[in-house]
Amino acid sequence: VQLQASGGGLVQAGGSLRLSCAASGSISRIVVMEWYRQAPGKQRVLVATIASGGNTNYADSVKGRFTISRDNAKNTLYLQMNNLKPEDAAVYYCKYSEWNRDYWGQGTQVTVSS
């Protein structure tokens, strides 16, 4: 499985961005799809999760502002980010997980100006 993340950019505080993560290869064994982010000098942290059955979970810091979704027909994972804050600035990574293996995308930069 190969993942290609896109959609990052520069946005003003309060603005919106939609990140995409396009998957190629066989994803039939994928059980969880996630978005992580990593700010400079900080650890990579989990932002949002969507399981194969459709259940979603979010970090407290993004609840009510971010929405994770997927388009199975397009093999694409999304992260809709609304009401962005300067503290949301980071490199965002998508991750697909099988039971015993993880696949990471290359990251896409999100910059939020105050």
N, C-alpha and C positions, 0 to 999 in steps of 0.2 A: 504494500500500500504506500502510495506517495501522496503527500498533502501539499497543497499550494494555497497559502494564505494571502489575502489581498484586502484592500479597502481602507487601510489606514491613511492617515493624513493629518493636516493641521486644521483645527476647528476652534472656534471661540467657545468659551465657557457658556453652557446652556444649549449648545448646538448638538447635532446628532451625526453619527456615522454608522454605517453597516459594514461589518467585517464578513468576509466570505472565506470558506476553506473548502476548496475543491479536491475531491479524492479521486485517485485513479488506482486501478487494480481491484482485486477482489475484496469487498468489504462485507462479505456474507458472515464473517465470524466476529465482526465488530459488535461489542456489547455496550460500550459507553463512548460518547463523544464530548469533548470538553474544550473550554477556552481557559487559558491561563494568561497571566500578565507578569511582566518583570520590569520594575522601575529601576533606574540607575542606582547601583549600590545596595539593592534589596534582593531578597529571594524571590523566586518565581512562585506565584500564588494562584490558587484555583479561583476562577471567576464564576463559571457557570458550567453545568453538566446537563446533558440530556441522554437518557438511557435508551436502549433499543426499543423499549416499550413505550417511550414517549415521556416518561416522568422527568421533570426538570428540577434543578436546585441551583441556588444562587448564593454567592457570598453576601453577607449582610450589607456590605458597603455598596452593592449595586442593585439590591432588591428594589423593585418598583421603577427602575430606570433602564435596566438591560433586559433583553429578551433573547434567549437562545432558541434556535429552531433549525429544522433541517428540511431539505427537499430531496426525498429519496430518489426521485426520477432523475435529478441532476447530480446525485452523489455529492451534495454540497451542504455544508454546515454554515449557519449564519449566527452573527451576534449583532443584534440591533441595540445601539447604545444611544440613549436619549439623555437630555439634561446633563451633558458631560461636565465634569468638574476638573480643575487643574490636577487634582490627585488621581485622576483616571489616566493620566499620561504614563505611557509605558510601551514596551514592545509586547504585543499580544500574540500568543501562540495557540494553535489548535492541536489537539491530541486525540487520536483515535486509539481505543484499547480493545484488544482481544483478551481472552482469559489469561494469557501468559505472555503478552507482548504489547508494547506501546509503539505508536508511530507519531512523530511530531512534524508539524509544519515548520517552515523557516522563520516565521515571525513577521509581523507587520507593525510598523511604528505608528502610535497614536500620540499626537501632541495637542495639548489643550492650552490655549492662551487665556489669561485672565483679563 
